[in-house]
């Protein structure tokens, strides 16, 4: 499952960033998105094209295309 499968207020752990470009993975890691990090789905916007998540008390907005590549487990 990936981040887009989470419902509002659901909590999950990131299990893989393997399908993401290395440069973008580095940018995500700078924001606190890394394997084993805990994420909370805060909201889905613009007809589920944007996802607002919380990681380590930081709110981050991801595009659907990017969120689909981040694998999580509840």
Buried (B, 14 or more C-beta within 10 A) or exposed (E): EBBBBBEEEEEBEBBEBEEBEEEEBEEBEEEBBBBEBEBBBBEBEEEEEBBBBBBEEEEBEBEBEBBBBBBBEE
